[in-house]
């Protein structure tokens, strides 16, 4: 079993989750946060009382605050993470069925790590995925928690876009280092 996966499920972490007037994180969302995943909230209020939406992640690798809780990071919609757009980059079979796609998105927004079907070397395999809004990505994991390189599951269109982006970056680096002719 992968050590990060094992630590999350068998380690001991505490964090207080406050609920006011029945509003707050659900039990599942709180459990997913403490396991290191992100949760999407649509009912947050700024200092002026205006509602906004954001992904929330606990900083589990940082010292706790003065109340013994993990600090959190928020990534609002303006940050640039669009779950639907990110999912569309990958060849995930569940995305072909609108009903399954909606369930997948709901699970990810609640901090879940749902099983998906992807094709690897002509064979369908089941992997877990998790939303990583900080890096505007999703991560893939084997069922035992071992990370898997996500690039191998990109759609052909996303692979072309990545190759073009990488090629442009390499040309820019060559010019800045005086290596171009």
C-alpha distance (Angstrom), angle and dihedral (degrees) to the residues before:
residue distance angle dihedral
X1 . . .
X2 3.83 . .
X3 3.83 111.7 .
X4 3.85 96.8 -127.3
X5 3.79 90.5 49.6
X6 3.78 91.5 47.4
X7 3.81 92.5 47.7
X8 3.80 91.9 51.5
X9 3.78 94.4 50.9
X10 3.78 101.7 35.1
X11 3.80 102.2 28.6
X12 3.76 124.2 92.3
X13 3.81 117.3 -114.9
X14 3.77 128.1 161.4
X15 3.78 130.7 -163.0
X16 3.80 130.8 159.8
X17 3.78 116.6 -124.2
X18 3.80 113.8 -163.2
X19 3.77 124.2 -151.1
X20 3.81 121.8 -164.0
X21 3.80 120.8 -166.9
X22 3.80 90.3 -16.9
X23 3.81 92.6 -54.4
X24 3.77 123.0 120.3
X25 3.76 140.8 70.4
X26 3.78 119.8 -23.4
X27 3.80 118.9 -124.0
X28 3.81 90.4 -102.9
X29 3.80 92.5 49.0
X30 3.82 91.1 49.1
X31 3.82 91.2 49.1
X32 3.81 90.8 49.4
X33 3.81 91.7 49.1
X34 3.81 92.3 52.1
X35 3.82 88.5 50.1
X36 3.81 89.2 58.3
X37 3.79 102.2 -100.3
X38 3.81 128.9 125.4
X39 3.81 127.2 -111.7
X40 3.82 126.9 -154.7
X41 3.80 116.5 -136.7
X42 3.80 125.4 -168.9
X43 3.80 97.9 -177.3
X44 3.80 104.6 63.9
X45 3.80 121.6 132.3
X46 3.79 127.1 -147.5
X47 3.79 123.6 -144.5
X48 3.83 90.2 -85.4
X49 3.81 92.0 54.1
X50 3.81 94.7 -107.0
X51 3.80 117.6 141.8
X52 3.78 120.1 -120.3
X53 3.80 138.4 168.4
X54 3.79 126.2 -122.9
X55 3.78 145.8 157.4
X56 3.80 113.0 -116.3
X57 3.80 126.1 -154.7
X58 3.79 129.4 177.7
X59 3.80 116.5 -129.3
X60 3.80 95.7 -129.0
X61 3.82 94.0 170.3
X62 3.82 94.3 55.0
X63 3.81 128.8 79.8
X64 3.79 115.6 -87.5
X65 3.79 121.7 -107.1
X66 3.81 125.3 -105.9
X67 3.81 90.7 -82.5
X68 3.79 94.2 55.5
X69 3.80 95.5 -104.9
X70 3.78 131.7 122.7
X71 3.77 116.0 -105.5
X72 3.77 115.9 -116.1
X73 3.78 134.3 -137.6
X74 3.78 122.6 -148.4
X75 3.77 126.9 -155.2
X76 3.80 110.3 -167.9
X77 3.78 124.6 -159.1
X78 3.81 88.8 -94.0
X79 3.82 89.0 63.6
X80 3.80 89.3 76.9
X81 3.80 106.2 -116.6
X82 3.79 109.4 136.9
X83 3.81 108.9 177.3
X84 3.80 95.3 -162.4
X85 3.80 91.8 51.3
X86 3.81 93.0 47.1
X87 3.81 92.8 48.9
X88 3.82 90.6 50.8
X89 3.84 89.0 63.6
X90 3.80 91.5 67.5
X91 3.81 133.9 70.3
X92 3.79 96.2 -122.0
X93 3.80 112.2 157.2
X94 3.82 93.9 -147.4
X95 3.81 89.5 64.8
X96 3.82 89.5 68.9
X97 3.82 91.2 68.7
X98 3.85 113.9 63.0
X99 3.82 92.0 -150.3
X100 3.80 93.8 51.0
X101 3.80 90.6 43.4
X102 3.81 90.9 55.2
X103 3.83 91.2 49.5
X104 3.80 90.1 48.5
X105 3.81 92.6 51.3
X106 3.82 92.0 46.3
X107 3.79 91.2 51.1
X108 3.82 92.4 48.9
X109 3.82 92.0 47.3
X110 3.80 89.1 53.5
X111 3.80 89.4 53.3
X112 3.78 94.6 -101.8
X113 3.76 126.6 150.2
X114 3.81 101.7 -142.4
X115 3.78 126.2 -170.3
X116 3.79 115.5 -109.7
X117 3.79 134.1 -178.0
X118 3.81 118.9 -121.3
X119 3.78 132.5 169.0
X120 3.78 118.9 -116.7
X121 3.81 119.8 177.5
X122 3.81 91.4 -19.2
X123 3.80 93.9 -50.9
X124 3.80 127.0 106.2
X125 3.79 112.2 -125.8
X126 3.81 132.2 -179.1
X127 3.79 118.1 -126.5
X128 3.77 135.8 167.2
X129 3.78 120.8 -120.0
X130 3.80 132.5 -162.8
X131 3.80 132.3 -169.4
X132 3.81 115.9 -113.3
X133 3.82 104.9 -172.4
X134 3.81 94.0 172.8
X135 3.81 89.2 67.8
X136 3.83 95.1 29.0
X137 3.80 90.1 -119.8
X138 3.76 145.6 101.9
X139 3.77 122.1 -124.5
X140 3.80 126.4 -140.4
X141 3.82 123.5 -142.6
X142 3.75 136.3 -178.8
X143 3.79 113.0 -118.0
X144 3.82 90.0 -98.6
X145 3.82 89.7 57.6
X146 3.82 99.6 -102.1
X147 3.84 110.5 143.6
X148 3.81 118.4 -116.0
X149 3.83 125.7 -157.6
X150 3.80 106.5 -100.8
X151 3.83 95.8 -156.0
X152 3.81 91.7 77.5
X153 3.82 89.8 65.1
X154 3.81 97.9 51.0
X155 3.80 117.6 123.9
X156 3.81 114.5 -110.6
X157 3.82 89.8 -106.9
X158 3.82 91.3 53.1
X159 3.83 90.7 46.4
X160 3.82 90.7 54.0
X161 3.80 91.1 48.7
X162 3.82 91.2 49.1
X163 3.82 92.0 48.1
X164 3.81 91.1 49.8
X165 3.82 91.6 47.9
X166 3.82 92.0 48.0
X167 3.82 91.6 47.6
X168 3.81 91.3 51.6
X169 3.81 91.0 48.1
X170 3.81 92.1 50.7
X171 3.82 91.7 49.4
X172 3.81 90.0 49.8
X173 3.81 91.0 50.0
X174 3.81 91.3 49.5
X175 3.82 91.6 52.2
X176 3.81 93.1 46.5
X177 3.80 90.0 51.0
X178 3.82 92.3 47.9
X179 3.81 93.9 -113.4
X180 3.80 98.2 124.8
X181 3.80 121.9 98.4
